[in-house]
Each structure stands twice: as structure tokens, then as C-alpha cells.
């Protein structure tokens, strides 16, 4: 590309890093890295009533955890483009807004909220579906303005939209798009409290930070003509836009924070033991398809393969099963040392295992390496073994009530008492000896012992259960 590519992810600190935000950040990051550009992280913190503590840190640090590392951010500023928070730039926005007023393309609006509500009501009753400001304040005289000021009214500043002007641009995802200015009312660019609105601040920020490409969600598509109008008034070159499609759940409904079947925030995935590389991989294929249907990509491979032309123009379905499969793939392909470091915090939550050495814990952890989909899953699997089940099912009680069951349990218990070393070979030999002595084999041999030890009829191999419980606890349960 002839110019240095600069893209940005600019969240509001009104919430933690969400699936949709992470995907937007990922595609911007890939675009930058594909073309040797810069990925900028900045904060749009002007919605001061809704900002929450810790949100900015989550947005930035959860991105870094995913491997989406900004070249610039509030924590890593480039003096040429700083500051990276909008509330630190109020004087800048004010000066640019005044410039538009001086040019005659923006004006003070003194209409109250009640008056605006009345306008909307009137337009709705006349069959107008989308509200447009009626320009009541466009030609106010100085005397009329002064009268409003004396009433204590503080003005907003509205942008005057051009008449019957066609805004055309080539969208990186959707192709050629156009809007007519007559469908868009004069909109507020500066609120009465001196804080800029999104559509104004984002243009000033993108221009001053020399942003060349903007990849964002399709909900911003209708904002684009408003932003293009500001670019035109200032005579600035706008960035190239691309509007990515929505993420939907398996029922085809737009992903909602009320959809409790899908985890919404990266912090939740981190807590449950998802691998950041796996989520990176999964998000990469959530709205982008490879030519050869490849499913596993390292970060470097994703950067190499990324082509914005292959961004999907239809909604992307969030498939929980696919995410779990991807995560389990990454767990299975870890080396044993990395796997143990990853899984240890989860195992340490189990009180029964706290007395065991790291060597013993590693041995236990490796039993489940090929079984689990997430780190937290090992807690449930181990608890099924180490936590005594209070009540057996009718089927389990029936197995224990069989005439052969007490005999198997008693013989196995006596032989286990004399066992010096517990290992796979010795435990298998123990079952063989019990079978020889009792003449009982198959399910009737294994099932009563399994139920006595775990309260379950199915599970991991008996040697592993005995190894995890230890000799004394096994004898106690028998």
C-alpha cells in the first residue's frame, strides 16, 4: 500500500471486553500486521455516566492476553498522536466545532428535550418514520439566542447537512454503498455540557491519528454518511471503511448480552481456562473463511492468510461446540510442562488434593489432558472422583445389591491392603487375582468397586481412580 496503514480499536469503558469487540479488534489487528501497519488502541470515554471502573483495563489487557497487542495505547503512547482518551481532548473538539460554526455549516441549537420530544411526536403522527430535526435554530438572530441564554439554556451545536447530497463509498466488506443526505437530519456534534458526540469525536480522532482504514460492526454503517459529511466540510480525506456483519447465536438471533448460553466476555473465558490462542483462532474464523477450509491457525499464519476480501458479508454464527473443539485441540497439543502450568491453578482449587506434591499433581493432571475442553472442566471431573456422592441412583444400588458384589469388594479390599506399590501394572494384577479367586469377571467384577469408590457407573480407568484417591482413602471407601 502506498501509505502507512493505521487502524484502530476504540472501545468505550462502559463494559468489559466482549466477543464482538474482541473480533473487531482482531480483524483490525490482522489488517495492520498484514500490511506492516500500526494497530492503535484508544478510549472513547465521553459517556461519563456509563463508564465503569476496570473497564478500560479489561478492554486493553484482555486484548493483550489474546495476543492482540496494540502498537499504541494510553499505556504505550506515541507523542505525535497522544492523548489516547477523548476526555483529555475536549478543547480540541471545541475548537474544531467552532471552526464549523464559523464556516456556516454548524449552528447553536437551544431546543430543550421537551421541545425535541414534541417535534418527534408531531413527525410520528404525520407518518414520518425517522426523526429529522426541523432546523428551528438554524437561522436564530443574536437577539433570539440572547433571550434563550437568559432563560438559562445552554446550546448544543448541530451540523448542517448538505441538501440532496449523495455520499458514496466502497465498503471493504459490502462493496459500493450510498446514502442521500436528505434522509439524515442535522445532528448534534457538541452536547450542551461541552462533550462531543460519537460521530464528531471519532472523525477528529481518526484524522489527527492518521487512521487509514476503519473495520467496525455493521451497526455503525448508518453513522458513516454523517462522518463523511464532516470530512467533506473540513476537506479531509476519509479512511477506507469496512462494516463487518453481526454475530448470531445458533438460532440465528443477534448475539445479545442476555443470551446466557454463550459466554459474553473475555474475562469469563480466561477464568474458565480457555487458551488465548484458541480464542484468537476461533474469532479469526468468525466472519472470515480460508480458501482451503483450514481450521487451525497460529497468529503468524492468520496474519499471512488474512485477506479483507474474504470477510463474510452474511451473519457469523457463534458455535459453542466449535469453540470447545478448538480449545481442546490447543490443550491436547501443549507440551506436558506448559499443560501442567496451565492446569495447576484449577487443580489447586480441590481441597482433597492439596497435600499432594507437584509431581503427583502433574501425574493426575495428565490423566485428563486428552479429555478436557477447558481448564475448569478438570475440577468437575476430579470432584466426581474425590467428593463422596451422598446418594446413589436406583441402578447403582441394584449393582451393589447383587449377590456377587460384596464378595468382589471384600476380596479386592484384602488384596489391596497387602499391595506395596500402586501403579497401573500392580492394580491390573489385583483385579486379575480377584477374578481368579472369585470366578467373577467383566462388569460384575469392576462395577461394584467403581461405584463404591466414586458413586458412578462410568468414568476413567480404575487404576487412575485408585491412584488419585490413594491407598488409605480407597480402602476406607471400600
C-alpha positions as CSV (number, residue, x, y, z in Angstrom):
1,X,0.0,0.0,0.0
2,X,1.2,3.5,-0.8
3,X,0.5,4.9,2.6
4,X,1.3,3.6,6.1
5,X,-1.7,1.6,7.2
6,X,-3.0,2.7,10.6
7,X,-6.1,1.1,12.1
8,X,-7.7,1.4,15.5
9,X,-9.9,-0.3,18.1
10,X,-11.7,2.4,20.1
11,X,-14.0,1.0,22.8
12,X,-15.9,2.9,25.5
13,X,-15.1,2.0,29.1
14,X,-18.7,1.2,29.7
15,X,-18.1,-2.5,29.8
16,X,-15.5,-5.3,29.7
17,X,-14.1,-6.7,26.5
18,X,-16.9,-8.5,24.7
19,X,-16.9,-11.1,21.9
20,X,-18.0,-8.6,19.3
21,X,-15.3,-6.1,20.4
22,X,-12.6,-8.7,20.5
23,X,-13.5,-9.8,17.0
24,X,-13.4,-6.2,15.7
25,X,-10.1,-5.6,17.4
26,X,-8.7,-8.9,15.9
27,X,-9.6,-8.0,12.3
28,X,-8.2,-4.5,12.7
29,X,-5.0,-6.0,14.2
30,X,-4.7,-8.5,11.3
31,X,-5.2,-5.8,8.7
32,X,-2.4,-3.7,10.3
33,X,0.0,-6.6,10.6
34,X,-0.8,-7.9,7.1
35,X,0.3,-4.6,5.6
36,X,3.1,-3.7,8.1
37,X,1.0,-1.0,9.7
38,X,0.1,0.2,13.2
39,X,-2.7,-1.1,15.4
40,X,-3.9,1.8,17.7
41,X,-5.9,1.3,20.9
42,X,-7.7,4.4,22.1
43,X,-10.6,5.0,24.6
44,X,-13.9,6.8,23.8
45,X,-14.7,7.8,27.4
46,X,-17.2,10.6,26.8
47,X,-20.2,8.7,28.0
48,X,-19.2,9.6,31.6
49,X,-22.4,8.4,33.3
50,X,-22.0,4.9,32.0
51,X,-18.2,4.4,32.4
52,X,-17.4,1.7,34.9
53,X,-14.3,1.0,37.0
54,X,-11.9,-1.5,35.5
55,X,-13.5,-1.4,32.0
56,X,-10.6,0.3,30.3
57,X,-8.1,-2.2,31.9
58,X,-10.3,-5.1,30.8
59,X,-10.5,-3.8,27.2
60,X,-6.8,-3.3,26.9
61,X,-5.3,-6.2,29.0
62,X,-7.8,-8.8,27.8
63,X,-6.8,-7.9,24.2
64,X,-3.1,-8.3,25.1
65,X,-4.0,-11.7,26.8
66,X,-5.5,-12.7,23.4
67,X,-2.3,-11.8,21.7
68,X,-3.8,-8.7,20.0
69,X,-1.2,-6.3,21.1
70,X,-1.5,-2.6,20.3
71,X,1.4,-0.6,18.8
72,X,0.0,2.5,20.6
73,X,-2.3,2.9,23.6
74,X,-2.8,5.1,26.7
75,X,-0.1,2.8,28.2
76,X,2.2,3.0,25.2
77,X,1.6,6.5,23.6
78,X,3.2,8.0,20.6
79,X,3.6,11.7,21.5
80,X,2.7,12.6,17.9
81,X,-0.8,11.2,18.4
82,X,-1.4,11.5,22.1
83,X,-3.6,11.7,24.1
84,X,-5.5,8.5,23.6
85,X,-8.5,9.3,25.8
86,X,-11.3,11.6,24.5
87,X,-11.9,13.4,27.7
88,X,-8.4,14.7,27.6
89,X,-9.1,16.4,24.2
90,X,-12.2,18.4,25.0
91,X,-10.5,21.7,24.0
92,X,-9.5,20.2,20.6
93,X,-13.1,19.1,19.8
94,X,-14.4,22.5,20.9
95,X,-12.0,24.3,18.6
96,X,-13.0,22.2,15.6
97,X,-16.7,22.6,16.3
98,X,-16.3,26.4,16.5
99,X,-14.5,26.2,13.2
100,X,-17.5,24.6,11.6
101,X,-19.8,27.2,13.1
102,X,-17.5,29.9,11.7
103,X,-17.8,28.2,8.3
104,X,-21.6,28.4,8.5
105,X,-22.0,24.6,8.4
106,X,-22.8,24.2,12.1
107,X,-25.0,26.2,14.4
108,X,-26.1,26.6,18.0
109,X,-29.3,24.8,18.9
110,X,-31.3,25.9,22.0
111,X,-34.2,23.5,21.8
112,X,-35.0,21.7,25.0
113,X,-35.5,18.0,25.4
114,X,-39.3,18.6,25.8
115,X,-39.4,20.6,22.6
116,X,-37.4,17.9,20.7
117,X,-39.8,15.3,22.0
118,X,-42.7,17.3,20.8
119,X,-41.1,17.6,17.3
120,X,-40.7,13.8,17.2
121,X,-44.3,13.2,18.3
122,X,-45.5,15.5,15.6
123,X,-43.4,13.9,12.9
124,X,-44.6,10.4,14.0
125,X,-48.2,11.4,13.9
126,X,-47.6,12.7,10.3
127,X,-46.2,9.2,9.3
128,X,-42.5,10.2,9.4
129,X,-40.7,7.0,10.5
130,X,-37.2,8.5,11.1
131,X,-37.0,11.8,13.1
132,X,-35.2,14.7,11.5
133,X,-34.5,17.9,13.3
134,X,-36.7,20.7,11.8
135,X,-33.9,23.3,11.9
136,X,-35.8,25.6,14.2
137,X,-32.5,27.1,15.5
138,X,-30.7,27.3,12.1
139,X,-31.4,31.0,11.5
140,X,-31.8,32.4,15.0
141,X,-30.9,36.0,15.4
142,X,-28.5,37.2,18.0
143,X,-31.4,38.7,20.0
144,X,-33.2,35.3,20.0
145,X,-30.1,33.5,21.1
146,X,-29.6,36.0,23.9
147,X,-33.2,35.5,25.0
148,X,-32.6,31.7,25.3
149,X,-29.4,32.3,27.2
150,X,-31.1,34.5,29.7
151,X,-33.6,31.6,30.2
152,X,-30.6,29.6,31.3
153,X,-30.5,27.4,28.2
154,X,-27.1,26.0,27.2
155,X,-26.8,25.3,23.4
156,X,-25.8,22.2,21.7
157,X,-24.0,22.5,18.3
158,X,-25.6,20.9,15.3
159,X,-24.1,20.0,12.0
160,X,-26.0,21.3,8.9
161,X,-26.3,18.5,6.4
162,X,-25.9,19.3,2.7
163,X,-29.1,19.3,0.6
164,X,-29.7,16.3,-1.6
165,X,-26.1,15.2,-1.5
166,X,-25.1,11.6,-2.3
167,X,-22.5,10.0,-0.1
168,X,-20.8,7.2,-1.9
169,X,-18.0,4.9,-0.7
170,X,-16.6,1.5,-1.3
171,X,-17.1,-0.7,1.7
172,X,-14.3,-3.3,2.3
173,X,-16.9,-5.9,3.2
174,X,-20.1,-4.8,1.4
175,X,-18.9,-3.2,-1.8
176,X,-20.3,0.1,-3.1
177,X,-22.7,1.8,-0.7
178,X,-24.5,5.2,-0.9
179,X,-26.7,7.4,1.3
180,X,-28.6,10.5,0.5
181,X,-28.2,13.5,2.8
182,X,-31.9,14.2,2.7
183,X,-32.6,11.1,4.8
184,X,-30.4,12.4,7.6
185,X,-31.3,15.3,9.9
186,X,-28.9,17.9,11.3
187,X,-27.3,16.1,14.2
188,X,-25.6,17.3,17.4
189,X,-21.9,17.3,17.3
190,X,-21.3,19.0,20.7
191,X,-23.6,18.5,23.7
192,X,-24.5,21.4,25.9
193,X,-22.0,20.2,28.5
194,X,-19.1,20.7,26.1
195,X,-18.6,17.0,25.4
196,X,-18.6,15.9,21.8
197,X,-20.9,13.2,20.4
198,X,-19.5,10.0,18.9
199,X,-19.9,10.9,15.3
200,X,-18.0,14.1,15.7
201,X,-15.2,13.0,18.1
202,X,-14.5,9.9,16.0
203,X,-13.8,11.9,12.9
204,X,-11.5,14.3,14.7
205,X,-9.7,11.4,16.4
206,X,-9.3,9.4,13.2
207,X,-8.0,12.4,11.3
208,X,-5.5,13.5,13.9
209,X,-4.3,10.0,14.4
210,X,-3.9,9.5,10.6
211,X,-6.2,6.4,10.6
212,X,-6.3,5.0,7.1
213,X,-8.7,2.1,7.5
214,X,-11.7,1.5,9.8
215,X,-13.1,-2.0,10.2
216,X,-16.1,-2.0,12.5
217,X,-19.5,-3.6,13.2
218,X,-22.4,-3.1,10.7
219,X,-24.3,-1.1,13.4
220,X,-22.0,1.8,12.5
221,X,-22.9,1.7,8.8
222,X,-25.6,4.4,9.2
223,X,-23.1,6.6,11.0
224,X,-20.8,6.7,8.0
225,X,-22.6,9.4,5.9
226,X,-22.7,11.7,9.0
227,X,-19.0,11.2,9.4
228,X,-18.3,11.7,5.7
229,X,-20.2,15.0,5.8
230,X,-17.7,16.2,8.5
231,X,-14.7,15.0,6.4
232,X,-16.1,16.9,3.4
233,X,-16.6,20.2,5.3
234,X,-13.0,20.1,6.6
235,X,-11.6,19.0,3.3
236,X,-10.0,15.9,4.8
237,X,-9.5,12.5,3.1
238,X,-11.7,9.9,5.0
239,X,-10.3,6.5,5.8
240,X,-11.5,3.4,3.9
241,X,-14.4,1.8,5.7
242,X,-15.4,-1.8,6.2
243,X,-18.5,-2.9,8.1
244,X,-18.5,-6.4,9.4
245,X,-21.6,-8.4,9.8
246,X,-23.3,-9.2,13.1
247,X,-22.6,-12.3,15.2
248,X,-25.7,-14.5,15.7
249,X,-26.4,-17.4,18.0
250,X,-27.3,-20.9,16.7
251,X,-30.9,-19.9,16.4
252,X,-29.9,-17.1,14.0
253,X,-30.7,-14.3,16.5
254,X,-28.3,-11.4,17.0
255,X,-25.9,-12.2,19.9
256,X,-27.3,-10.4,23.0
257,X,-25.8,-10.0,26.4
258,X,-29.0,-11.6,27.7
259,X,-28.1,-14.8,25.8
260,X,-26.9,-16.9,28.7
261,X,-26.0,-19.9,26.6
262,X,-22.9,-18.1,25.3
263,X,-20.2,-16.6,27.4
264,X,-20.0,-12.9,26.5
265,X,-16.8,-11.5,28.0
266,X,-13.1,-12.4,27.5
267,X,-12.6,-12.3,31.3
268,X,-15.1,-15.2,31.6
269,X,-13.1,-17.3,29.1
270,X,-9.9,-16.6,30.9
271,X,-11.4,-17.7,34.3
272,X,-12.7,-20.9,32.8
273,X,-9.4,-22.0,31.3
274,X,-9.7,-21.2,27.7
275,X,-6.4,-20.9,25.8
276,X,-6.0,-17.3,24.3
277,X,-4.5,-18.8,21.1
278,X,-7.6,-20.9,20.7
279,X,-10.0,-17.9,21.1
280,X,-7.8,-15.9,18.7
281,X,-8.1,-18.8,16.2
282,X,-11.9,-19.2,16.8
283,X,-12.6,-15.4,16.4
284,X,-10.5,-15.3,13.2
285,X,-12.9,-17.8,11.6
286,X,-15.9,-16.0,13.0
287,X,-16.6,-13.9,9.9
288,X,-13.6,-14.9,7.7
289,X,-13.1,-18.0,5.7
290,X,-9.9,-19.5,4.4
291,X,-9.7,-20.7,0.8
292,X,-8.8,-24.2,1.7
293,X,-11.2,-24.5,4.8
294,X,-8.2,-24.8,7.1
295,X,-9.3,-24.7,10.8
296,X,-6.2,-24.2,12.9
297,X,-4.1,-21.1,12.5
298,X,-1.3,-19.7,14.6
299,X,-1.2,-15.9,14.9
300,X,1.5,-15.7,12.3
301,X,-0.4,-18.0,9.9
302,X,-3.5,-15.8,10.4
303,X,-1.6,-12.7,9.5
304,X,-0.2,-14.3,6.4
305,X,-3.5,-15.7,5.3
306,X,-5.7,-12.7,6.1
307,X,-7.4,-11.1,3.1
308,X,-10.1,-8.5,3.8
309,X,-11.8,-9.6,0.6
310,X,-12.7,-12.8,2.3
311,X,-14.5,-11.2,5.2
312,X,-18.1,-12.6,5.3
313,X,-21.0,-10.5,4.1
314,X,-23.5,-12.7,5.9
315,X,-24.0,-13.1,9.6
316,X,-21.5,-15.2,11.5
317,X,-22.8,-17.9,13.8
318,X,-21.2,-18.3,17.2
319,X,-20.8,-22.1,17.5
320,X,-20.0,-23.1,21.1
321,X,-19.2,-26.7,20.0
322,X,-16.7,-25.4,17.5
323,X,-15.1,-23.2,20.2
324,X,-14.8,-26.1,22.7
325,X,-13.3,-28.3,20.0
326,X,-10.8,-25.6,19.1
327,X,-9.8,-25.1,22.7
328,X,-9.5,-28.8,23.4
329,X,-7.2,-29.1,20.3
330,X,-4.9,-26.5,21.7
331,X,-4.9,-28.2,25.1
332,X,-4.1,-31.6,23.6
333,X,-1.2,-30.1,21.6
334,X,0.5,-28.4,24.5
335,X,3.7,-29.9,25.7
336,X,3.3,-31.5,29.2
337,X,5.2,-28.8,31.1
338,X,3.1,-26.0,29.6
339,X,-0.1,-28.0,30.1
340,X,0.7,-28.6,33.8
341,X,1.4,-24.9,34.3
342,X,-1.9,-24.1,32.7
343,X,-4.0,-26.6,34.6
344,X,-2.3,-26.3,38.1
345,X,-4.4,-23.3,39.3
346,X,-7.6,-25.3,38.6
347,X,-6.4,-28.5,40.3
348,X,-5.3,-26.4,43.4
349,X,-8.9,-25.5,43.9
350,X,-9.6,-29.1,45.0
351,X,-9.1,-29.4,48.8
352,X,-8.7,-33.2,48.6
353,X,-5.5,-32.8,46.5
354,X,-3.8,-30.0,48.5
355,X,-1.5,-32.4,50.3
356,X,-0.1,-33.9,47.1
357,X,3.2,-33.0,45.6
358,X,3.6,-31.2,42.3
359,X,4.9,-34.4,40.9
360,X,1.8,-36.3,42.0
361,X,-0.5,-33.5,40.7
362,X,1.2,-33.5,37.3
363,X,0.6,-37.2,37.1
364,X,-3.1,-36.7,37.9
365,X,-3.4,-33.7,35.5
366,X,-2.0,-35.7,32.6
367,X,-4.8,-38.3,33.0
368,X,-7.2,-35.7,31.7
369,X,-5.2,-33.9,29.1
370,X,-6.9,-35.7,26.2
371,X,-10.3,-35.5,27.8
372,X,-10.9,-31.9,28.8
373,X,-12.2,-28.9,26.6
374,X,-11.4,-26.2,29.2
375,X,-9.2,-25.9,32.2
376,X,-12.1,-25.6,34.6
377,X,-13.5,-28.8,33.4
378,X,-10.9,-30.8,35.3
379,X,-12.4,-29.6,38.6
380,X,-15.7,-31.3,37.9
381,X,-14.0,-34.4,36.6
382,X,-11.8,-34.7,39.6
383,X,-14.7,-33.8,42.0
384,X,-16.7,-36.7,40.6
385,X,-13.9,-38.9,42.0
386,X,-12.7,-37.2,45.2
387,X,-16.0,-35.9,46.5
388,X,-18.1,-38.7,48.1
389,X,-21.5,-39.0,46.4
390,X,-24.2,-38.7,49.0
391,X,-27.0,-40.7,47.3
392,X,-26.7,-43.5,44.8
393,X,-29.1,-43.9,42.0
394,X,-31.5,-46.9,41.9
395,X,-29.4,-48.5,39.2
396,X,-26.2,-48.2,41.2
397,X,-27.9,-49.6,44.3
398,X,-29.1,-52.5,42.3
399,X,-25.5,-53.3,41.2
400,X,-24.3,-53.2,44.8
401,X,-27.2,-55.4,45.9
402,X,-26.2,-58.2,43.6
403,X,-25.1,-61.4,45.3
404,X,-21.6,-61.3,43.8
405,X,-20.8,-57.7,44.7
406,X,-19.9,-58.0,48.4
407,X,-17.6,-60.9,47.6
408,X,-15.8,-59.0,44.9
409,X,-15.4,-55.9,47.2
410,X,-14.1,-57.9,50.1
411,X,-11.5,-60.0,48.2
412,X,-10.3,-56.9,46.3
413,X,-10.0,-54.9,49.6
414,X,-7.9,-57.6,51.3
415,X,-5.6,-57.9,48.3
416,X,-5.2,-54.1,48.1
417,X,-4.2,-53.9,51.9
418,X,-1.2,-56.1,51.0
419,X,-0.2,-54.1,47.9
420,X,3.1,-52.3,48.4
421,X,3.2,-50.0,45.3
422,X,0.2,-48.7,43.4
423,X,0.8,-48.5,39.7
424,X,-1.0,-49.5,36.5
425,X,0.6,-52.9,36.4
426,X,0.0,-53.8,40.1
427,X,-3.7,-52.6,40.1
428,X,-4.4,-54.6,36.9
429,X,-2.8,-57.7,38.6
430,X,-5.0,-57.0,41.6
431,X,-8.2,-57.2,39.5
432,X,-6.9,-60.4,37.8
433,X,-6.2,-62.1,41.1
434,X,-9.7,-61.0,42.4
435,X,-11.2,-62.5,39.3
436,X,-9.3,-65.8,39.7
437,X,-10.2,-66.1,43.4
438,X,-13.9,-65.2,43.0
439,X,-14.6,-66.5,39.5
440,X,-16.4,-63.2,38.8
441,X,-15.5,-61.2,35.8
442,X,-16.5,-58.3,33.5
443,X,-19.0,-55.7,34.8
444,X,-19.7,-57.8,37.9
445,X,-16.0,-57.5,38.8
446,X,-15.3,-53.8,38.1
447,X,-18.7,-52.1,38.6
448,X,-19.2,-52.7,42.3
449,X,-15.7,-51.4,43.1
450,X,-16.1,-48.4,40.8
451,X,-19.5,-47.5,42.5
452,X,-18.0,-47.9,46.0
453,X,-15.1,-45.6,45.1
454,X,-16.9,-42.8,43.1
455,X,-20.6,-43.4,43.2
456,X,-20.6,-43.5,39.4
457,X,-21.0,-46.4,37.0
458,X,-18.7,-45.0,34.3
459,X,-15.5,-42.9,34.3
460,X,-11.8,-43.0,33.9
461,X,-9.7,-46.2,34.3
462,X,-9.9,-47.9,37.8
463,X,-6.1,-47.6,38.2
464,X,-6.3,-43.8,37.8
465,X,-9.1,-43.6,40.4
466,X,-7.2,-45.6,42.9
467,X,-4.0,-43.6,42.2
468,X,-5.9,-40.3,42.7
469,X,-7.6,-41.4,45.9
470,X,-4.6,-43.1,47.4
471,X,-4.5,-46.5,49.1
472,X,-5.9,-45.4,52.5
473,X,-8.9,-43.5,51.0
474,X,-9.6,-46.3,48.6
475,X,-9.7,-48.9,51.5
476,X,-11.9,-46.6,53.6
477,X,-14.4,-46.2,50.7
478,X,-14.5,-50.0,50.1
